[in-house]
Amino acid sequence: MEMASGSSLLRTIAIIILCYYLFKFLMRIFAPILMQKAVNKMQEKMQEQYRQQQEQQQNNSSQTTQSQSKEKKIVGDYIDYEEIK
């Protein structure tokens, strides 16, 4: 009875060690690939945000230019007053 439990204990420990080294080996292969994909995804998001900010700034500057030109039209004619003594 003790032999069966002792051999099953060794077998369980051997399986755990084998799984550990297998996991370690696979991570060495796949970790760089997964990290590169994550970095690329973050870079694309940052570029998209940068493009959106540039578009917003262009829209804001064109709206400011349009509003300034409209204000000039609304102001009217300039009248020169002379002081009377």
C-alpha positions in Angstrom: 0.0 0.0 0.0 2.8 2.4 0.8 4.5 1.7 -2.5 1.5 2.7 -4.5 1.2 6.0 -2.7 4.9 6.7 -2.8 5.1 6.1 -6.6 2.0 8.1 -7.2 3.5 11.0 -5.2 6.7 10.8 -7.3 4.6 10.7 -10.4 2.6 13.7 -9.4 5.8 15.7 -8.6 7.3 14.7 -11.9 4.2 15.8 -13.8 4.2 19.2 -11.9 7.9 19.7 -12.7 7.3 18.7 -16.4 4.4 21.2 -16.7 6.5 23.9 -15.1 9.4 23.5 -17.6 7.0 23.1 -20.5 5.3 26.4 -19.5 8.6 28.1 -19.1 9.8 26.9 -22.5 6.5 28.0 -24.3 6.7 31.4 -22.6 10.2 32.0 -24.0 8.8 31.4 -27.4 5.4 33.1 -27.2 6.1 36.0 -24.8 8.0 38.2 -27.2 5.4 37.7 -29.9 2.6 38.6 -27.5 4.5 41.6 -26.2 5.1 42.9 -29.8 1.4 42.6 -30.6 0.5 44.5 -27.5 3.1 47.3 -28.3 1.8 47.6 -31.9 -1.8 47.8 -30.6 -0.9 50.6 -28.2 1.1 52.4 -30.8 -1.9 52.3 -33.2 -4.2 53.7 -30.5 -1.7 56.5 -29.8 -1.5 57.4 -33.5 -5.3 57.5 -33.8 -5.6 59.8 -30.7 -2.9 62.0 -32.2 -4.8 62.2 -35.5 -8.0 63.1 -33.7 -6.3 65.8 -31.8 -4.8 67.3 -34.9 -8.2 67.2 -36.6 -9.8 68.9 -33.6 -7.2 71.6 -33.6 -7.6 72.2 -37.3 -11.4 72.4 -36.9 -11.0 74.8 -34.0 -8.6 77.0 -35.8 -10.8 77.1 -38.9 -13.9 77.9 -36.8 -11.9 80.7 -35.0 -10.9 82.1 -38.4 -14.4 82.0 -39.7 -15.8 83.6 -36.5 -13.2 86.4 -36.7 -14.0 87.1 -40.3 -17.8 87.2 -39.5 -17.1 89.6 -36.6 -15.3 92.0 -39.0 -18.3 92.0 -41.3 -20.8 92.7 -38.5 -18.8 95.6 -37.0 -19.8 98.1 -39.7 -18.2 101.3 -41.0 -15.6 103.3 -39.1 -16.6 106.9 -38.4 -14.0 109.5 -37.6 -15.2 112.1 -35.1 -13.6 115.5 -34.8 -13.6 117.4 -31.6 -15.5 120.7 -31.7 -14.4 123.6 -29.4 
